[in-house]
Amino acid sequence: MSRLRRIADRDRIFFVTTNLARAVHTLSPRERDLVLDQLKRQHTRGDFLLFGYVVMPEHLHLLLMPLGRGLTGSMHALKRVTAKKLLRRRGCAGPIWQAHYFDFVLRRVRDFWEKLDYIHDNPVAAGLAKRADQWRWSSAGHYVRRGAAPVSVDAVDLPAAGGAFLWPVPWR
């Protein structure tokens, strides 16, 4: 099955999900820290603006706006570097992440807040935490103001209207 070409690769806010490959053991707490370290490196380097994230035992959700490298380049770097480190740590070979990732272009302000809530609720829905800000591999603490997030997130300055567009659209 072929993958459709991306219409946009940057200048948009994306909700992204990437999963571990089949039959790969879940990420341990130290391995989730490793993923966060790489996310922090790329964010600090300016690969993307980061608005939300959660590293789960078997997948990763991001809410970001790619900059220079674009979405494809940023995700490739994140998955390549973390896979190399995870394989070395585990002393094995083979794929760590699924070959593809899933992305959704956010079009309206309500999309942003819905996806951010979904990201932060993931550990609660999975029974891994009672409250979103208790999961240490998440940006939820930043938004709840109960503690700093392990990876800093960028400021959010969006219109109050949920139906407002996030980027210029040609039909307006």
URNOR-V298267 format. One record per residue. N is the residue number from 0. RES is the residue in three letters. SS is DSSP state (H for helix, E for strand, - for the rest). OMEGA is omega in radians with two decimals (none if undefined). Layout:
# URNOR-V298267
n->N res->RES ss->SS omega->OMEGA
n->N res->RES ss->SS omega->OMEGA
This chain:
# URNOR-V298267
n->0 res->MET ss->- omega->-3.11
n->1 res->SER ss->- omega->3.12
n->2 res->ARG ss->- omega->3.08
n->3 res->LEU ss->- omega->3.12
n->4 res->ARG ss->- omega->3.12
n->5 res->ARG ss->- omega->3.08
n->6 res->ILE ss->- omega->3.14
n->7 res->ALA ss->- omega->-3.11
n->8 res->ASP ss->- omega->-3.12
n->9 res->ARG ss->- omega->3.14
n->10 res->ASP ss->- omega->3.07
n->11 res->ARG ss->- omega->3.01
n->12 res->ILE ss->- omega->-3.09
n->13 res->PHE ss->E omega->2.89
n->14 res->PHE ss->E omega->-3.04
n->15 res->VAL ss->E omega->3.04
n->16 res->THR ss->E omega->2.99
n->17 res->THR ss->E omega->-3.05
n->18 res->ASN ss->E omega->2.97
n->19 res->LEU ss->E omega->3.09
n->20 res->ALA ss->- omega->3.12
n->21 res->ARG ss->- omega->3.09
n->22 res->ALA ss->- omega->3.06
n->23 res->VAL ss->- omega->3.13
n->24 res->HIS ss->- omega->-3.11
n->25 res->THR ss->- omega->-3.14
n->26 res->LEU ss->- omega->3.06
n->27 res->SER ss->- omega->3.08
n->28 res->PRO ss->H omega->3.13
n->29 res->ARG ss->H omega->3.10
n->30 res->GLU ss->H omega->3.05
n->31 res->ARG ss->H omega->3.05
n->32 res->ASP ss->H omega->3.11
n->33 res->LEU ss->H omega->3.11
n->34 res->VAL ss->H omega->3.11
n->35 res->LEU ss->H omega->3.12
n->36 res->ASP ss->H omega->3.13
n->37 res->GLN ss->H omega->3.08
n->38 res->LEU ss->H omega->3.12
n->39 res->LYS ss->H omega->3.12
n->40 res->ARG ss->H omega->-3.11
n->41 res->GLN ss->H omega->3.10
n->42 res->HIS ss->H omega->3.12
n->43 res->THR ss->H omega->3.13
n->44 res->ARG ss->H omega->3.11
n->45 res->GLY ss->- omega->3.09
n->46 res->ASP ss->- omega->-3.09
n->47 res->PHE ss->E omega->2.88
n->48 res->LEU ss->E omega->-3.07
n->49 res->LEU ss->E omega->-3.10
n->50 res->PHE ss->E omega->3.14
n->51 res->GLY ss->E omega->3.12
n->52 res->TYR ss->E omega->2.94
n->53 res->VAL ss->E omega->3.03
n->54 res->VAL ss->E omega->3.13
n->55 res->MET ss->- omega->3.13
n->56 res->PRO ss->- omega->-3.08
n->57 res->GLU ss->- omega->3.10
n->58 res->HIS ss->E omega->-3.09
n->59 res->LEU ss->E omega->3.03
n->60 res->HIS ss->E omega->3.11
n->61 res->LEU ss->E omega->2.98
n->62 res->LEU ss->E omega->-2.99
n->63 res->LEU ss->E omega->3.04
n->64 res->MET ss->E omega->-3.13
n->65 res->PRO ss->E omega->3.10
n->66 res->LEU ss->- omega->-3.01
n->67 res->GLY ss->- omega->-3.08
n->68 res->ARG ss->- omega->-3.04
n->69 res->GLY ss->H omega->-3.11
n->70 res->LEU ss->H omega->-3.10
n->71 res->THR ss->H omega->-3.13
n->72 res->GLY ss->H omega->-3.13
n->73 res->SER ss->H omega->3.14
n->74 res->MET ss->H omega->3.09
n->75 res->HIS ss->H omega->-3.14
n->76 res->ALA ss->H omega->-3.13
n->77 res->LEU ss->H omega->-3.10
n->78 res->LYS ss->H omega->-3.13
n->79 res->ARG ss->H omega->-3.08
n->80 res->VAL ss->H omega->-3.13
n->81 res->THR ss->H omega->3.11
n->82 res->ALA ss->H omega->3.14
n->83 res->LYS ss->H omega->-3.14
n->84 res->LYS ss->H omega->3.13
n->85 res->LEU ss->H omega->3.12
n->86 res->LEU ss->H omega->3.12
n->87 res->ARG ss->H omega->-3.13
n->88 res->ARG ss->H omega->-3.11
n->89 res->ARG ss->H omega->-3.13
n->90 res->GLY ss->- omega->-3.13
n->91 res->CYS ss->- omega->3.12
n->92 res->ALA ss->- omega->3.10
n->93 res->GLY ss->- omega->-3.13
n->94 res->PRO ss->- omega->3.04
n->95 res->ILE ss->- omega->-3.10
n->96 res->TRP ss->E omega->2.97
n->97 res->GLN ss->- omega->-3.07
n->98 res->ALA ss->- omega->-3.08
n->99 res->HIS ss->- omega->3.01
n->100 res->TYR ss->- omega->-3.11
n->101 res->PHE ss->E omega->3.14
n->102 res->ASP ss->E omega->-3.14
n->103 res->PHE ss->E omega->3.09
n->104 res->VAL ss->E omega->3.11
n->105 res->LEU ss->- omega->-3.08
n->106 res->ARG ss->- omega->-3.07
n->107 res->ARG ss->E omega->3.14
n->108 res->VAL ss->H omega->-3.12
n->109 res->ARG ss->H omega->3.09
n->110 res->ASP ss->H omega->-3.13
n->111 res->PHE ss->H omega->-3.07
n->112 res->TRP ss->H omega->3.09
n->113 res->GLU ss->H omega->-3.13
n->114 res->LYS ss->H omega->3.11
n->115 res->LEU ss->H omega->3.08
n->116 res->ASP ss->H omega->3.12
n->117 res->TYR ss->H omega->3.13
n->118 res->ILE ss->H omega->-3.06
n->119 res->HIS ss->H omega->3.14
n->120 res->ASP ss->H omega->-3.07
n->121 res->ASN ss->H omega->3.14
n->122 res->PRO ss->H omega->3.12
n->123 res->VAL ss->H omega->3.14
n->124 res->ALA ss->H omega->-3.14
n->125 res->ALA ss->- omega->3.13
n->126 res->GLY ss->- omega->-3.11
n->127 res->LEU ss->- omega->3.12
n->128 res->ALA ss->- omega->3.10
n->129 res->LYS ss->- omega->3.10
n->130 res->ARG ss->- omega->-3.09
n->131 res->ALA ss->H omega->-3.08
n->132 res->ASP ss->H omega->3.07
n->133 res->GLN ss->H omega->-3.13
n->134 res->TRP ss->- omega->-2.97
n->135 res->ARG ss->- omega->-3.14
n->136 res->TRP ss->- omega->-3.04
n->137 res->SER ss->E omega->3.06
n->138 res->SER ss->- omega->-3.08
n->139 res->ALA ss->H omega->-3.14
n->140 res->GLY ss->H omega->3.11
n->141 res->HIS ss->H omega->-3.08
n->142 res->TYR ss->H omega->-3.14
n->143 res->VAL ss->H omega->-3.14
n->144 res->ARG ss->- omega->3.13
n->145 res->ARG ss->- omega->3.13
n->146 res->GLY ss->- omega->-3.14
n->147 res->ALA ss->- omega->3.06
n->148 res->ALA ss->- omega->-3.14
n->149 res->PRO ss->- omega->3.04
n->150 res->VAL ss->- omega->-3.09
n->151 res->SER ss->- omega->3.09
n->152 res->VAL ss->- omega->-3.12
n->153 res->ASP ss->- omega->3.13
n->154 res->ALA ss->- omega->3.13
n->155 res->VAL ss->- omega->3.12
n->156 res->ASP ss->- omega->-3.07
n->157 res->LEU ss->- omega->3.05
n->158 res->PRO ss->- omega->-3.13
n->159 res->ALA ss->- omega->-3.09
n->160 res->ALA ss->- omega->-3.13
n->161 res->GLY ss->- omega->-3.12
n->162 res->GLY ss->- omega->-3.14
n->163 res->ALA ss->- omega->3.11
n->164 res->PHE ss->E omega->3.13
n->165 res->LEU ss->- omega->-3.14
n->166 res->TRP ss->- omega->-3.11
n->167 res->PRO ss->- omega->3.12
n->168 res->VAL ss->- omega->-3.02
n->169 res->PRO ss->- omega->-3.05
n->170 res->TRP ss->- omega->3.13
n->171 res->ARG ss->- omega->none
